Structure formats: C-alpha cells, structure tokens
C-alpha cells in the first residue's frame, strides 16, 4: 500500500520595477504544503524550508472543519513540542498533565477551522503527529512520521534521513571473503560482522533466543517479539548481546559480550499479529569496531535505484533451525527475493491476508530454504553497489531492508514450514522511528 503524501510548493511573488518583462520576482523561500495523516484531507501543514536552524523544526497546521462550541481536539506527538494557536479568540490550548507530548484544544465559541504552530523543543528534531482526536474521533489513524526530515539540516547532522545515502563506513566487511551467496550456505568468521546473538536468562541458565543487527556503537536492531513476552517489554537485565559471534556453541575469534542498558519497543507493537514488530536494544557499553564487529547500514529510499535489477534480492543469516530441526552450530546464510503482496497472499490466504499490511513485506523461494525458529530478529540485508547498476559484488555495502518476523508453522509441530514465504518488518517504514529513538536515548 502506498502512503499518500502531497507536496505543493507555493512561491511568493511581488510586482517590482525590474528589468525583466514579467514584472515579478521571487521573495522569500518556497512554502511546502503536505498532508501529515495518510488518508485524511481535513488536516494539512505548511512548512518553510531553508530558514535559520533554530526555526526550521516548526510548521503550521490547518484543520478544515466546522467546530461547534465546546469542541475538543487532543493532539499527540512523537517528540517534545510546543503548540501555539494562531487565533485565541475562540479556543484555548493546554498541555496534558498526564501524558507527555499531548495537548488539549478546547473551543469556547463556534468556529470554522483552526490553525496553530507546532515547534520542536530540541533543535533539529521535528515533532510529528501520532494522534489527532476531534470530539473523541481519531482523524490521524495513519500518521506520516518523518516526511519533513529531508528538509531539516539540523536533523541530518545527527541521524540519517530515509531519503539520504548514509556514510560509507557501514555495511562493509573487513576480512577477506567471497561475495558469492547461495541458498543455505555456510559462512566464515567476519562475513557478517553486524549480526549479533541475543541471549535470555531463564531459571539461572542462559539461552539463545534471537538474532539482531548492530547499527551503531550503542544500538542493536531486532524484532519486538524477541525483547518482550506477550507484548510486555522484558527487563534489560535478563537479556545479553554477543557481537561478532560465529559458533553458537564453542569459542570464537573476536566476540564481545554486552549487557543491555535499555529496550525500546515500538509503542504500537501488537504481539498477536506482530504488527510494528521492531525494537532497539541500547548497550550498556559501546561496541568496539574491528574485523569481526562492524555496523550495518540502514535502508534509504533511493537505494533501490542503485540495484542491478528490479528484483530485490536479500540475504538472511542466523543459527535458526536446520533440516535436522535443531539450531545450527555455525552461522548460516540464505538468499531470497522480495515477492509481491498479491503473490504472498495467494500462497496461503488465511494466513498472509491476516498478518500482512503496509509495514511488512514477503520474501522467499518456497523451495525448502527459509528463515526458521531462531532466526527471528535477524536482518533481511541487501547489497547496494557504490556505482548504480554495478553487478560486481565487490564495491558496495549491506543495508538492512527488513527484520525476520514470522512465517507459516507446520501442522504437526510448532516450527517453521520452509515451503512458505517469510514475513519481514519493513525497515524502510521505520527509519524516522529508529533515528528519533537513537538520538534521544
């Protein structure tokens, strides 16, 4: 499903005594008009790019409705914000005492429409709607987070935008290797230096539970269901992270074990259908980058244009169940293509039609090679060449395109059926969420 986003640039013109024939010239910056809530035309925002850094994280909101007397609007944002009414002759605003980043607008006179200015309290960080309730009805069921980030210089100084190519230091191996990837193939130490192992303390014993991906010195990206129990976040002290691991059982060359400082679940994670199945783990101490520990890159919008073909072929790695229905002793890898939502649903309508939405995608071959139990939280990673359309997999970087979330279970036992497609959390839809939480935590 495609998100609706409307951009209109409004240019201010002025009639002046100029040498050109038109008699008009530009004044000020272009004004951007956008819809912050997918599917809603009642709410729009205007934004002026190119202003001073301390002013660029603000925008004006217009809600075009008839408001009877005593109407009430509840606004909720994903970051610290201030909200100022442009006209206070018919309504008043107050910050909620009980919920952070939440504001109440109450009308004391009937009025057609309302406008107000939203401004971030942290330079470079834009607050985006998560909820807009008008007289108890939600008008922002599908908020578009991050749609102004590409225009915010202050924001891009601290974190990557979904549309901007990241730094060249991520997603690159440091040891000798071959780029040839085949299905269910073994790997070598150092082939996937950003892949991590998550362990959980259970009754005085440590148990491997999931994979994850190192994306900075401090943060690991994984699935929300790996860091929670029935939707409730686990305590940080019951989890540990091992970086640079190759042998699930036994010694390794360059592993680093880290305690967990904080678990950040997506606030809309729903454990029954694994909606918004994404989480960040903040490490207590920084990872030390070396030959066996490196960060992966995060997907960005224009990466697709660099791929050699229209097919998006990704690789998953992990210690998940093998053909013997047990965890692999060494790290394995498998390649698989993204398939269309329609193809996926047709393969098993009862399952995929229930779990798929615009924040997930399907991938696989249906040939017995698949992600399985133990691979949850691992990355669907795509090799993006440095030179667009280059087919030689030697110069480029690996980008996290998805996170292993769920698949069809066998009917006789509660393990994966490798003849079905795998469902992944679409990381491209969560770049703003990732950057925001890495920046503030």
C-alpha positions as CSV (number, residue, x, y, z in Angstrom):
1,X,0.0,0.0,0.0
2,X,1.3,3.4,-0.9
3,X,1.3,6.2,1.6
4,X,-0.5,9.4,0.5
5,X,1.8,12.4,0.6
6,X,1.0,15.6,-1.2
7,X,3.7,18.2,-1.7
8,X,2.9,21.6,-3.3
9,X,5.4,24.4,-3.4
10,X,3.8,27.8,-3.1
11,X,6.1,30.6,-4.3
12,X,5.5,34.2,-3.1
13,X,5.8,36.7,-5.9
14,X,6.0,40.5,-5.9
15,X,5.4,43.1,-8.7
16,X,8.5,45.3,-8.8
17,X,10.3,47.6,-11.2
18,X,12.7,45.1,-12.6
19,X,14.5,44.8,-15.9
20,X,12.7,41.6,-16.9
21,X,9.5,41.6,-18.9
22,X,7.3,39.8,-16.4
23,X,7.4,42.5,-13.7
24,X,7.5,39.7,-11.0
25,X,10.4,38.3,-8.9
26,X,10.8,35.8,-6.1
27,X,10.6,36.8,-2.4
28,X,11.3,34.5,0.5
29,X,11.5,30.7,0.4
30,X,9.1,28.3,-1.3
31,X,6.4,27.0,1.1
32,X,5.8,23.3,1.3
33,X,2.2,22.0,1.7
34,X,1.7,18.4,2.9
35,X,-0.9,16.1,4.5
36,X,0.5,14.7,7.7
37,X,-2.1,11.9,8.1
38,X,-2.4,9.3,5.4
39,X,-6.0,9.2,4.1
40,X,-7.1,12.4,5.8
41,X,-7.7,15.6,3.8
42,X,-9.0,17.5,6.8
43,X,-5.5,18.2,8.2
44,X,-2.7,19.9,6.3
45,X,0.6,21.6,7.2
46,X,2.7,24.3,5.7
47,X,6.5,24.4,6.1
48,X,9.1,26.8,5.0
49,X,12.5,25.1,4.2
50,X,15.8,27.0,4.3
51,X,15.2,29.1,7.4
52,X,17.6,29.5,10.3
53,X,18.4,26.2,12.2
54,X,16.6,27.3,15.4
55,X,13.4,27.9,13.4
56,X,13.4,25.0,10.8
57,X,11.8,22.4,13.1
58,X,8.4,24.2,13.2
59,X,5.4,24.1,10.9
60,X,1.8,25.4,10.7
61,X,-1.2,23.1,10.9
62,X,-4.6,23.8,9.4
63,X,-7.7,21.7,10.3
64,X,-10.6,22.5,8.0
65,X,-13.8,21.6,9.9
66,X,-16.7,23.3,11.4
67,X,-16.2,23.2,15.2
68,X,-19.3,23.7,17.4
69,X,-18.9,25.4,20.8
70,X,-17.2,23.1,23.4
71,X,-15.5,21.1,20.7
72,X,-12.3,19.4,21.8
73,X,-9.1,18.5,20.0
74,X,-6.5,16.2,21.5
75,X,-3.0,16.3,19.8
76,X,-0.3,13.8,20.5
77,X,3.3,14.0,19.1
78,X,6.3,11.6,18.9
79,X,8.7,14.2,20.3
80,X,8.8,17.1,22.7
81,X,6.8,20.0,21.2
82,X,5.2,23.4,21.8
83,X,1.9,24.3,20.2
84,X,0.7,27.9,19.8
85,X,-2.7,28.9,18.5
86,X,-2.7,31.5,15.7
87,X,-6.0,32.9,16.9
88,X,-7.1,32.7,20.6
89,X,-10.4,34.4,20.2
90,X,-12.4,31.1,20.0
91,X,-10.3,28.4,21.7
92,X,-7.6,27.8,24.3
93,X,-4.8,25.3,24.5
94,X,-3.1,23.5,27.4
95,X,-0.5,20.7,27.8
96,X,-1.7,17.5,29.3
97,X,-0.6,16.8,32.9
98,X,-0.9,13.1,32.5
99,X,0.6,12.3,29.1
100,X,3.8,13.6,27.6
101,X,3.8,15.4,24.3
102,X,0.0,15.7,24.4
103,X,-2.1,18.9,24.1
104,X,-5.8,19.8,24.6
105,X,-7.6,22.4,22.5
106,X,-11.0,23.4,23.8
107,X,-13.4,25.7,21.9
108,X,-15.5,28.3,23.8
109,X,-17.0,29.7,20.6
110,X,-18.2,28.1,17.4
111,X,-15.7,28.5,14.6
112,X,-14.9,27.3,11.1
113,X,-11.4,25.8,11.0
114,X,-8.4,26.3,13.2
115,X,-4.6,26.8,12.7
116,X,-1.7,26.5,15.1
117,X,2.1,26.4,15.0
118,X,4.0,23.2,16.1
119,X,7.6,23.6,17.1
120,X,10.2,21.1,18.4
121,X,11.8,21.8,21.7
122,X,15.1,20.1,20.5
123,X,16.9,21.9,17.6
124,X,16.8,19.7,14.5
125,X,14.0,17.4,15.8
126,X,10.6,17.8,14.2
127,X,7.6,16.6,16.3
128,X,5.1,14.6,14.2
129,X,1.5,13.6,14.9
130,X,0.8,10.2,16.4
131,X,-2.8,11.0,17.2
132,X,-5.3,13.8,16.3
133,X,-8.7,13.2,18.1
134,X,-11.6,15.6,17.4
135,X,-14.5,15.2,19.7
136,X,-13.3,11.6,20.5
137,X,-12.9,10.6,16.8
138,X,-9.5,9.7,15.5
139,X,-8.5,11.7,12.4
140,X,-4.9,10.5,12.1
141,X,-5.1,6.7,12.0
142,X,-2.1,6.5,9.7
143,X,0.3,9.3,10.7
144,X,3.2,10.0,8.3
145,X,6.3,10.4,10.5
146,X,9.5,11.9,9.2
147,X,8.1,13.4,6.0
148,X,9.9,16.8,6.6
149,X,13.2,15.3,7.8
150,X,14.9,15.7,4.4
151,X,14.4,19.5,4.7
152,X,15.9,19.7,8.2
153,X,19.6,20.3,8.2
154,X,19.8,20.2,12.0
155,X,18.2,16.7,12.0
156,X,20.5,15.4,9.3
157,X,23.5,16.5,11.3
158,X,22.6,13.8,13.9
159,X,21.0,11.0,12.1
160,X,20.4,9.7,8.6
161,X,17.2,10.6,6.7
162,X,15.3,7.8,4.9
163,X,15.9,9.5,1.6
164,X,19.6,10.3,2.1
165,X,22.5,8.0,1.5
166,X,24.3,7.1,4.7
167,X,28.0,7.4,5.5
168,X,30.3,4.9,3.7
169,X,31.7,3.3,6.8
170,X,28.8,1.0,7.5
171,X,27.9,-2.4,5.9
172,X,31.4,-3.3,4.7
173,X,33.4,-6.3,5.7
174,X,36.9,-6.0,7.0
175,X,38.2,-9.6,6.3
176,X,38.8,-11.4,3.1
177,X,35.7,-13.1,1.8
178,X,33.8,-14.2,-1.3
179,X,30.6,-12.3,-2.3
180,X,29.0,-15.4,-3.8
181,X,25.8,-16.2,-1.9
182,X,23.9,-19.4,-2.3
183,X,20.9,-20.8,-0.5
184,X,21.5,-22.3,3.0
185,X,25.3,-21.9,2.7
186,X,27.8,-21.8,5.5
187,X,29.7,-18.6,6.3
188,X,33.1,-17.7,7.6
189,X,34.0,-15.6,10.7
190,X,33.9,-12.0,9.7
191,X,31.5,-12.4,6.8
192,X,28.6,-10.8,8.8
193,X,30.2,-8.6,11.4
194,X,27.0,-6.8,12.2
195,X,25.0,-9.9,13.0
196,X,24.5,-10.4,16.8
197,X,23.2,-13.1,19.0
198,X,20.6,-12.4,21.7
199,X,20.5,-14.4,24.9
200,X,17.9,-14.6,27.6
201,X,18.4,-15.6,31.3
202,X,15.8,-18.4,32.1
203,X,15.9,-20.1,35.5
204,X,19.6,-19.4,36.1
205,X,20.6,-20.6,32.6
206,X,21.4,-18.6,29.5
207,X,19.5,-19.5,26.3
208,X,20.0,-18.2,22.8
209,X,16.7,-16.7,21.5
210,X,17.1,-14.4,18.5
211,X,19.3,-12.6,16.1
212,X,19.8,-8.9,15.7
213,X,21.8,-6.3,13.8
214,X,24.4,-3.9,15.1
215,X,23.6,-0.4,13.6
216,X,25.9,1.8,15.7
217,X,28.3,1.6,18.6
218,X,25.4,1.6,21.0
219,X,22.4,0.1,19.3
220,X,21.1,-3.2,18.0
221,X,18.1,-3.5,15.8
222,X,15.8,-6.6,16.3
223,X,12.2,-7.8,16.4
224,X,9.9,-6.6,19.2
225,X,8.8,-10.1,19.9
226,X,12.4,-11.0,20.7
227,X,12.5,-8.5,23.5
228,X,9.1,-8.9,25.0
229,X,6.8,-11.5,26.4
230,X,3.1,-11.4,25.4
231,X,3.6,-7.8,24.4
232,X,5.3,-6.7,27.7
233,X,8.8,-5.5,27.5
234,X,11.5,-7.7,29.1
235,X,13.7,-6.4,31.8
236,X,17.1,-5.3,30.4
237,X,19.0,-7.5,32.9
238,X,17.5,-10.7,31.5
239,X,19.0,-10.1,28.1
240,X,22.6,-10.1,26.9
241,X,24.1,-9.4,23.4
242,X,27.1,-11.1,21.9
243,X,28.7,-9.3,19.0
244,X,31.0,-10.9,16.4
245,X,29.7,-14.4,17.1
246,X,30.1,-17.3,14.6
247,X,29.9,-20.5,16.6
248,X,26.7,-20.8,18.5
249,X,28.3,-23.3,20.8
250,X,32.0,-23.0,21.4
251,X,34.7,-20.3,21.1
252,X,35.1,-17.6,18.6
253,X,37.9,-15.3,17.4
254,X,36.6,-11.9,18.3
255,X,33.4,-11.9,20.2
256,X,32.3,-9.1,22.5
257,X,29.6,-9.6,25.2
258,X,27.5,-6.6,26.2
259,X,24.9,-6.1,28.9
260,X,21.6,-4.4,27.9
261,X,21.0,-0.9,29.2
262,X,17.6,-0.3,27.6
263,X,15.0,-2.0,25.5
264,X,12.9,0.3,23.2
265,X,9.8,-1.4,21.8
266,X,7.7,0.3,19.1
267,X,4.8,1.9,21.0
268,X,2.3,0.3,18.6
269,X,3.7,-3.2,18.8
270,X,0.8,-5.7,18.8
271,X,2.0,-9.2,19.7
272,X,-0.9,-11.2,18.4
273,X,-0.3,-10.3,14.7
274,X,3.2,-9.0,15.2
275,X,2.3,-5.5,13.9
276,X,5.1,-3.0,14.3
277,X,7.5,-5.9,15.2
278,X,10.6,-3.8,15.7
279,X,12.8,-2.9,18.7
280,X,16.0,-1.2,19.6
281,X,18.4,-2.5,22.2
282,X,20.8,0.0,23.7
283,X,24.0,-1.5,25.0
284,X,25.5,-0.6,28.4
285,X,28.9,-0.2,26.9
286,X,29.9,0.7,23.3
287,X,30.8,-1.9,20.8
288,X,34.4,-1.8,19.6
289,X,34.6,-2.0,15.9
290,X,37.2,-4.4,14.5
291,X,37.5,-7.2,11.8
292,X,34.6,-9.1,13.4
293,X,32.4,-6.4,14.7
294,X,31.0,-3.7,12.4
295,X,27.7,-1.8,11.9
296,X,25.3,-2.4,9.1
297,X,23.7,0.4,7.0
298,X,20.0,1.2,7.2
299,X,17.9,1.2,4.1
300,X,17.2,4.5,2.4
301,X,14.7,5.4,-0.3
302,X,17.0,5.8,-3.3
303,X,19.0,2.6,-2.6
304,X,16.5,0.7,-4.9
305,X,17.7,2.9,-7.8
306,X,21.2,1.6,-7.4
307,X,20.3,-2.1,-7.6
308,X,21.4,-4.0,-10.8
309,X,17.8,-5.3,-11.4
310,X,14.3,-4.5,-10.4
311,X,14.3,-7.7,-8.3
312,X,15.3,-7.0,-4.6
313,X,17.4,-10.0,-3.6
314,X,18.2,-10.1,0.1
315,X,20.3,-12.3,2.4
316,X,19.4,-13.6,5.9
317,X,21.9,-15.1,8.3
318,X,21.4,-16.9,11.6
319,X,21.6,-20.1,13.7
320,X,17.9,-20.9,13.1
321,X,16.6,-24.5,12.8
322,X,18.2,-26.6,10.0
323,X,16.9,-29.7,8.2
324,X,17.5,-31.6,11.4
325,X,15.0,-29.4,13.2
326,X,17.7,-28.1,15.6
327,X,19.7,-24.9,15.9
328,X,22.7,-24.7,13.6
329,X,26.1,-24.8,15.4
330,X,27.6,-22.2,13.0
331,X,26.2,-19.1,11.3
332,X,24.4,-19.9,8.0
333,X,23.2,-17.6,5.2
334,X,20.5,-17.9,2.6
335,X,19.4,-15.6,-0.2
336,X,15.8,-14.9,-1.2
337,X,13.9,-12.3,-3.3
338,X,11.1,-10.0,-2.2
339,X,7.8,-11.1,-3.7
340,X,4.6,-9.1,-4.2
341,X,1.9,-8.9,-1.6
342,X,-0.5,-10.5,-4.0
343,X,1.8,-13.4,-4.7
344,X,2.3,-13.9,-1.0
345,X,-1.4,-13.9,-0.1
346,X,-2.3,-16.3,-2.9
347,X,0.1,-18.9,-1.5
348,X,-1.9,-19.0,1.8
349,X,-4.8,-16.5,2.0
350,X,-6.0,-17.5,5.5
351,X,-2.5,-16.7,7.0
352,X,-1.0,-13.9,4.9
353,X,-4.2,-11.8,4.5
354,X,-4.4,-11.7,8.3
355,X,-0.9,-10.6,9.1
356,X,0.3,-8.5,6.1
357,X,-0.1,-4.8,6.0
358,X,1.8,-1.8,4.5
359,X,4.6,-2.1,7.2
360,X,5.6,-5.6,6.2
361,X,6.8,-7.5,3.1
362,X,7.2,-11.1,2.0
363,X,10.3,-12.8,0.7
364,X,11.3,-16.4,-0.2
365,X,11.6,-19.1,-2.8
366,X,9.1,-21.8,-1.4
367,X,11.8,-24.4,-2.1
368,X,12.7,-25.5,1.4
369,X,15.2,-22.7,2.1
370,X,13.7,-20.2,4.6
371,X,14.1,-18.3,7.9
372,X,13.1,-20.6,10.8
373,X,12.9,-20.8,14.6
374,X,15.9,-19.0,16.0
375,X,16.2,-16.6,13.1
376,X,13.7,-14.0,14.4
377,X,15.1,-10.5,14.7
378,X,17.8,-11.1,12.0
379,X,18.2,-8.8,9.1
380,X,17.0,-9.1,5.5
381,X,20.0,-7.4,4.1
382,X,20.6,-6.1,0.6
383,X,23.9,-5.5,-1.1
384,X,23.8,-2.0,-2.7
385,X,26.7,-1.2,-5.1
386,X,28.6,2.0,-4.8
387,X,28.1,2.5,-8.6
388,X,24.5,2.3,-9.7
389,X,23.6,-0.9,-11.6
390,X,27.0,-2.5,-11.0
391,X,26.7,-6.3,-11.0
392,X,30.1,-6.9,-9.5
393,X,29.5,-7.6,-5.7
394,X,32.9,-6.2,-4.5
395,X,32.3,-2.5,-4.1
396,X,29.3,-1.6,-2.1
397,X,27.7,-2.0,1.3
398,X,25.0,-4.1,3.0
399,X,21.8,-2.4,4.0
400,X,19.1,-3.7,6.4
401,X,15.9,-3.8,4.4
402,X,13.8,-5.9,6.8
403,X,13.6,-7.8,10.1
404,X,12.6,-11.5,10.3
405,X,9.2,-11.5,11.9
406,X,7.1,-14.6,11.3
407,X,6.1,-17.4,8.8
408,X,3.7,-20.3,8.5
409,X,4.1,-23.0,11.1
410,X,3.9,-26.7,10.2
411,X,0.7,-28.5,11.2
412,X,2.4,-31.3,13.1
413,X,4.9,-29.3,15.2
414,X,5.4,-25.7,16.2
415,X,8.3,-24.9,13.9
416,X,8.5,-23.1,10.6
417,X,7.3,-24.6,7.3
418,X,10.2,-23.9,4.9
419,X,7.9,-24.2,1.9
420,X,6.2,-20.9,2.6
421,X,7.2,-17.2,2.4
422,X,8.7,-15.3,5.3
423,X,7.1,-12.1,6.6
424,X,9.5,-9.3,7.4
425,X,9.1,-5.9,9.2
426,X,9.8,-3.3,6.5
427,X,12.7,-1.3,8.0
428,X,12.2,1.4,5.4
429,X,8.9,2.4,7.0
430,X,10.6,2.9,10.4
431,X,13.7,5.0,9.6
432,X,12.3,8.0,11.4
433,X,11.4,6.0,14.4
434,X,14.9,4.4,14.6
435,X,16.7,7.7,14.2
436,X,14.5,9.5,16.7
437,X,15.0,6.9,19.4
438,X,18.7,6.5,18.8
439,X,19.1,10.3,19.1
440,X,17.1,10.8,22.3
441,X,18.2,7.7,24.2
